[in-house]
Amino acid sequence: MPTWKNNLSYGYTWLTLVRLNQTNVDFVSAQETKIEELVFYSKTISKDMLETEALNLANTMHTVFTVGMGARLEQGVDLEDAIPSMANILMDGDKTIEDLAVNNDEMYLFLNEQTIRP
């Protein structure tokens, strides 16, 4: 399994969250940063509203990954897989940025990423 320091999806997930002003933590601290610490996340809004916010952020991250960073979906993954999987993690305040990055690694093939998986 990839480690936090040597995987493109981890760096790109963190960088995207920083660029979208969702966090200002450094890369190393991001590993254990909980989703509830991201700017969009609010414990005071309804579950439906949180889901809407999470889907919006997931869609934006998808666009950043594919348009801005040259990523594409992994073979066998479609948009109906990628967006909801990100949104589900973003709705769980106890998950971490690392959990999100692991998910993104499974969903996206980032530019210059090795295409062969174990």
C-alpha positions as CSV (number, residue, x, y, z in Angstrom):
1,M,0.0,0.0,0.0
2,P,1.3,3.5,-0.8
3,T,2.6,5.6,2.1
4,W,1.5,9.2,2.7
5,K,4.7,10.6,1.3
6,N,5.2,8.8,-2.0
7,N,1.8,8.8,-3.7
8,L,0.6,11.3,-6.3
9,S,-3.1,11.0,-5.2
10,Y,-2.1,12.1,-1.7
11,G,-0.3,15.1,-2.8
12,Y,-2.9,16.1,-5.3
13,T,-5.8,15.6,-2.9
14,W,-4.0,17.8,-0.3
15,L,-3.0,20.4,-2.9
16,T,-6.6,20.6,-4.3
17,L,-8.0,21.1,-0.8
18,V,-5.5,23.9,-0.1
19,R,-6.2,25.6,-3.4
20,L,-9.9,25.4,-2.8
21,N,-9.3,27.0,0.6
22,Q,-10.7,24.0,2.5
23,T,-7.6,23.7,4.6
24,N,-4.3,25.4,5.3
25,V,-2.6,22.5,7.1
26,D,0.8,21.4,5.8
27,F,1.2,18.3,3.8
28,V,2.4,16.1,6.7
29,S,-0.3,17.2,9.0
30,A,-3.0,16.6,6.4
31,Q,-2.6,12.8,6.8
32,E,-4.5,12.9,10.1
33,T,-6.7,16.0,9.5
34,K,-10.3,15.1,9.9
35,I,-12.9,15.9,7.3
36,E,-14.8,17.9,9.9
37,E,-11.9,20.3,10.0
38,L,-12.4,21.3,6.3
39,V,-14.1,24.7,5.8
40,F,-17.2,23.4,4.0
41,Y,-18.0,20.9,6.8
42,S,-20.6,22.1,9.4
43,K,-22.1,20.1,12.2
44,T,-25.0,22.6,12.4
45,I,-26.5,22.0,8.9
46,S,-29.0,19.3,8.0
47,K,-27.7,16.0,6.6
48,D,-29.3,16.9,3.2
49,M,-27.5,20.2,3.1
50,L,-24.2,18.5,4.1
51,E,-24.7,16.0,1.3
52,T,-25.2,18.9,-1.2
53,E,-22.1,20.6,0.0
54,A,-20.1,17.4,-0.1
55,L,-21.3,16.6,-3.7
56,N,-20.4,20.2,-4.7
57,L,-16.9,19.8,-3.3
58,A,-16.5,16.4,-4.9
59,N,-17.6,17.7,-8.3
60,T,-15.1,20.6,-8.0
61,M,-12.3,18.3,-7.0
62,H,-13.1,16.0,-10.0
63,T,-12.8,19.0,-12.3
64,V,-9.5,20.1,-10.7
65,F,-8.2,16.6,-11.0
66,T,-9.2,16.0,-14.6
67,V,-9.0,19.5,-16.2
68,G,-6.3,21.1,-14.0
69,M,-4.1,18.2,-13.2
70,G,-4.6,15.9,-16.2
71,A,-6.0,12.9,-14.3
72,R,-8.4,10.5,-15.7
73,L,-10.7,7.9,-14.2
74,E,-9.2,4.5,-13.6
75,Q,-10.2,1.8,-16.0
76,G,-13.7,0.5,-15.0
77,V,-14.5,3.6,-13.0
78,D,-17.1,6.1,-14.2
79,L,-18.3,9.4,-12.9
80,E,-21.1,7.8,-11.1
81,D,-18.5,5.9,-9.0
82,A,-16.0,8.7,-8.4
83,I,-18.2,11.6,-7.3
84,P,-20.4,9.7,-4.8
85,S,-17.4,7.9,-3.3
86,M,-15.7,11.2,-2.6
87,A,-18.9,12.7,-1.3
88,N,-19.5,9.8,1.1
89,I,-16.1,10.4,2.7
90,L,-16.6,14.2,2.7
91,M,-19.9,13.6,4.7
92,D,-18.2,11.6,7.4
93,G,-16.5,14.1,9.7
94,D,-14.4,11.4,11.4
95,K,-12.7,10.4,8.1
96,T,-9.4,12.0,7.3
97,I,-7.8,13.6,4.3
98,E,-5.8,10.4,4.0
99,D,-9.0,8.4,3.7
100,L,-10.1,10.8,0.9
101,A,-6.7,10.4,-0.8
102,V,-6.8,6.6,-0.7
103,N,-10.3,6.8,-2.3
104,N,-9.0,9.1,-4.9
105,D,-6.1,6.9,-5.7
106,E,-8.6,4.1,-6.4
107,M,-10.8,6.2,-8.6
108,Y,-8.2,8.3,-10.6
109,L,-5.1,7.8,-12.6
110,F,-3.1,10.9,-12.1
111,L,-0.7,12.3,-14.7
112,N,2.6,10.5,-14.5
113,E,1.2,7.8,-12.1
114,Q,2.3,4.3,-12.8
115,T,-0.5,2.5,-14.6
116,I,0.3,-1.0,-13.3
117,R,-1.3,-1.8,-10.0
118,P,-0.3,-4.7,-7.6
